[in-house]
Amino acid sequence: MPIRTEILPSFYQDSVVLMRIASQVRTRPGIREAAAFMGTPSNHGLLEQIGLATPESKAARPNDLILTVDAESDEAAAAALTAAKELLAQRRQATESAEEVRPRTLESALRMLPNANLAAISVPGAYAKFEAMKAIKRGLHVFLFSDNVPLQDEIELKAEAVKRGVLCMGPDCGTAYLNGIGVGFTNVVPRGRIGCVAAAGTGLQAVVSRIASLGEGISHGIGVGGRDLSAEVGGAMALFALEALADDPSTEAIVIISKPPHATVLPRLEAVIAKIRKPVVACVLGAKAPAGSAAVWVDTLDAAADAVVAVLAKRTPARRTFSNPSEIRARLARLQAGGPVASQMLGLYTGGTLAHEAHLLLDSLLGRDAGHTILDLGDDQYTVGRPHPMIDPQSRTDMILKAGRESVGVLLVDLVLGQGSHPDPAAPLAAAIRQASDMAAAAGRRLVAVGSVVGTAGDPQELRGQVAQLEGAQIELLPSNAEAARFAALLVKPELAETLLEVSR
Amino acid sequence: MSALKIFTEPLQVINIGIEGFAADLKAAGVEVIQLDWRPPTGGDARLTALLASLQDED
């Protein structure tokens, strides 16, 4: 089984382009694995990890492109490498024939667009500080998508940003809204009066999408990155963003979405919230409300959206486990009539915050060792050299089919629509679940799939069509991820109905 | 603090990295300049860090 490598010297391409090309090459006959990486130190590590490092690849420098394939024959390897180079050449030709001028430096870009106010930065993490610091020092706000940015770099970038009065959204920020416009992975939502501060990923997407479905809109959504509320970063950007939203006349209420802040950061957060003269809803997954907090605390993403919309309408937020309990009862009865459901539950998520929320809910409802496993397939360990599962569904498809062959009773999934996501993510998900259900049925087992969709009517994938495809594959869809997790819990532990369906919390 | 100007101004973006972000912003009517980015200093991370620390001085 030959592993063949080809190096294209000084041929920089961004990681999304390269992962797409690798995905296309991987589908060729006789190809077991394919990778296309720039020769950065972290990429050399990845190639070692996936067993595709070769003496040639090891000699590549950060500006050199490494193409490497693991093929069944020399002929298949040679054909795949030729195909990869053709794809790259086509791309380069398309870029060069486009009429736009592409400056090489931030300085020349600023000469072309002197009123630029945001730098969106998604270069490899090792270079992120270099580029972001330049932008911050020129007074630009920064959307920093890059991951693997050293913690010390983040601390220094945010300190400089605060000093200069600009936002440093990230690192590892996937989603932001400024003045109603989405940057990164975003759902299309109306401009409105609700401001958000979030680590920024699917948690923010879920909350803004639900806010839109409830008839409200977003003023700004500030992503701060997953480490902002750590002791080291000290909440530098979350506190700055909260104060900025507090002073923004177009923002009438604020939602905070996060994991629990470090014990040293929580009092600072509380102190800032206490000074805000607008309603604040805090959705801190996995934390209890501190005594005397000025914010309305909720424990799920759907409740965050419901609470902020209710507060703006001067209503007391209702806390419900299901939005339509009688419909849930009927659905449960229908499913239970088909026989018992095996208690092994597998959650296969593309959204990290959604996976975390499901995990917390299931641990509290079922107990920690109740046979449920929730995986965030966007986690680094599943995405080595591959696009995020919100872009490329293959890794989840493979795991769903595996679940069909094993004794999984309940499969819990999410589907995240919006800019940046796969153009038709419901199609591969529905197909995989149909196939897995058929495999389980052929083996005399039963597989029930439960899920929820994060999306809006304005999203490019067309929400209604996506929902219809999932329903066509017999996926039990719930209005939110929290409801989907609770419904999944009811399937494996029907006695929970007494607490989840009979009593409003 | 006074309200951030970016909250009231039209968004104008310099995109450094993944081109898809620029395409989505353009589709939303935002002015975007895509940088033809290459790793600085030929990709030498140590030299880049050194340059970044020199930036800190200004």
Interface residues (C-beta under 8 A of the other chain):
Chain A: Y12 D14 S15 V16 V17 M38 G39 T40 P41 R61 P62 N63 E100 R102 P103 R104 T105 L106 A109 L110 M112 L113 N115 A116 N117 L118 A119 A120 I121 S122 V123 P124 A126 Y127 K129 F130 E131 M133 K134 A135 K137 L140 H141 F145 S146 D153 E156 G165 V166 L167 L178 N179 I181 G182 V183 G184 T186 S219 H220 E243 A244 D247 D248 P249 S250 Q419 G420
Chain B: M1 S2 A3 L4 K5 I6 F7 T8 E9 P10 L11 Q12 V13 I14 N15 I16 G17 I18 E19 G20 F21 A22 D24 L25 A28 V30 E31 I33 Q34 L35 D36 W37 R38 P39 P40 G42 G43 D44 A45 T48 A49 L51 A52 Q55 D56 D58
